[in-house]
Amino acid sequence: MSGRFPAAWPPTIWVDDDACPSAIREIVLRASKRLGLPVRLVANRPRMVDGADPALVVAVRVPGGFDEADRHIAEHVAPGDLVVTADVPLAAQVVERGATGLNPRGEVYDAGNVRGKLTMRNFMQEMRDMGLAQGGPAPLGPRDRQLFAASLDRILTTQQRAAQDAGPGA
């Protein structure tokens, strides 16, 4: 890779870290190190980030309380950024701001699908509230981690190529 990337590269990767599986966090941190990408791990509890480059990876601690990490991410995310979250309402907010969402199972949230996913999430929540549905997603497995890593790589590669194609100062 040669040349200088325009302002769109590198994106910041935001991690909704209150419930992010450690295996997913590790995949993000490896990508950060490999590509020199800034990462913000946002949680309402202290977070240790062993071995991460402090110039790239920052643990952001928000006050305790319902959706404080989500609120912080939604307020600070920029167009072109990537947000790792399983929270569909947060994904909808970041997509509205021009960012991309990625859940820990490798599913991408974008302008073409996030409204439908939010509608389905709300429907299932109503079903659970009425006692007509139970439970949540299955535990994260090896296949989910592979899908996440592949989706992350695909998103970052696409963004990097677009930035290179746009040329300096674009």
C-alpha positions in Angstrom: 0.0 0.0 0.0 1.4 3.2 -1.0 0.4 6.8 -0.8 -1.4 8.8 1.8 -5.0 7.9 2.7 -7.6 10.7 2.6 -9.4 11.8 5.7 -11.9 8.9 5.4 -9.1 6.5 6.3 -8.5 5.2 8.9 -12.0 4.8 10.4 -12.3 4.6 14.1 -13.6 1.2 15.3 -16.0 1.7 18.2 -16.7 -1.3 20.4 -19.9 -1.4 22.6 -17.8 -3.1 25.2 -20.3 -3.6 28.0 -21.3 -7.0 26.5 -18.8 -7.6 23.8 -17.4 -11.2 23.9 -13.6 -11.2 24.6 -12.9 -13.2 21.5 -14.5 -10.5 19.3 -12.6 -7.8 21.2 -9.3 -9.7 20.5 -10.1 -9.9 16.8 -10.7 -6.1 16.7 -7.5 -5.4 18.6 -5.5 -7.6 16.1 -7.0 -5.7 13.2 -6.1 -2.4 14.9 -2.5 -3.4 15.3 -2.2 -4.8 11.8 -3.7 -1.8 10.1 -3.0 1.0 12.5 -6.6 1.7 13.2 -7.9 3.6 16.2 -10.2 1.7 18.5 -12.5 3.0 21.3 -13.7 0.4 23.8 -16.7 2.0 25.5 -18.0 0.5 28.7 -19.4 1.6 32.1 -16.8 -0.4 33.9 -13.0 -0.3 34.0 -11.4 -2.2 31.1 -7.9 -3.6 30.9 -6.4 -3.5 27.4 -3.2 -5.6 27.8 -0.7 -5.4 25.0 -2.7 -2.9 22.9 -0.9 0.2 21.5 -2.1 3.1 23.7 -1.7 5.4 20.8 -4.4 3.4 19.0 -6.6 1.8 21.6 -8.4 3.8 24.2 -10.8 2.4 26.9 -13.5 4.9 27.4 -15.3 4.6 30.7 -18.8 6.1 30.8 -21.0 6.6 33.9 -23.0 3.6 35.0 -26.6 3.5 33.8 -28.8 2.2 31.1 -27.5 2.7 27.6 -24.7 5.2 28.6 -22.1 3.4 26.4 -24.6 3.4 23.5 -25.3 7.1 24.0 -21.6 7.9 24.1 -20.9 6.0 20.9 -23.9 7.5 19.1 -22.8 11.0 20.0 -19.2 10.5 18.9 -19.3 8.2 15.9 -18.3 9.8 12.6 -19.3 8.9 9.0 -17.1 6.0 7.8 -16.5 4.7 11.3 -17.3 1.1 12.3 -19.3 0.2 15.4 -19.2 -3.3 16.9 -22.4 -3.9 18.7 -25.2 -6.5 19.2 -27.5 -3.6 20.1 -29.8 -3.0 17.1 -31.2 0.4 18.3 -27.5 1.6 18.6 -26.8 0.2 15.2 -29.7 2.1 13.7 -28.4 5.3 15.3 -24.9 4.9 14.0 -26.1 4.0 10.5 -28.1 7.2 10.5 -24.8 9.1 11.2 -23.1 7.5 8.2 -21.2 4.7 10.0 -21.5 1.0 9.6 -22.5 -1.5 12.4 -21.2 -5.0 12.8 -22.5 -7.5 15.3 -20.4 -10.1 17.0 -21.8 -12.8 14.8 -20.5 -11.0 11.6 -23.8 -9.5 10.5 -23.5 -6.0 9.0 -25.9 -3.2 9.8 -26.2 -0.7 7.0 -28.7 1.7 5.5 -30.2 -1.1 3.4 -31.1 -3.4 6.3 -31.0 -1.8 9.7 -34.6 -0.5 9.7 -35.9 -4.1 9.0 -33.7 -5.5 11.7 -34.9 -2.9 14.2 -38.5 -3.7 13.4 -37.9 -7.4 13.9 -36.0 -6.8 17.2 -38.9 -4.7 18.5 -41.4 -7.3 17.4 -39.5 -10.1 19.2 -39.2 -7.9 22.3 -43.0 -7.5 22.4 -43.4 -11.2 22.0 -41.0 -11.8 25.0 -42.8 -9.2 27.0 -46.1 -11.0 26.4 -44.5 -14.3 27.3 -44.9 -15.7 23.8 -41.2 -16.0 23.1 -38.3 -16.8 25.4 -34.6 -16.7 25.4 -32.1 -14.9 23.2 -29.3 -15.8 20.8 -27.3 -19.0 21.3 -23.8 -18.6 22.8 -21.1 -17.3 20.4 -19.3 -20.2 18.8 -16.3 -20.7 16.6 -18.3 -20.2 13.4 -19.6 -16.9 14.7 -16.0 -15.7 15.4 -15.0 -16.7 11.8 -17.9 -14.8 10.3 -17.1 -11.8 12.4 -13.5 -11.8 11.4 -14.4 -12.2 7.7 -17.0 -9.4 7.8 -14.5 -7.1 9.6 -11.8 -7.8 7.1 -14.3 -7.2 4.2 -15.5 -3.9 5.5 -12.0 -2.6 6.3 -10.6 -3.7 2.9 -13.5 -2.1 1.1 -13.1 1.2 3.0 -9.3 1.2 2.5 -9.6 0.6 -1.2 -12.2 3.3 -1.6 -9.9 5.7 0.3 -6.9 4.8 -1.9 -9.0 5.1 -5.1 -10.2 8.6 -4.0 -6.6 9.7 -3.8 -4.9 12.2 -1.5 -7.0 15.1 -0.1 -10.3 13.5 -1.1 
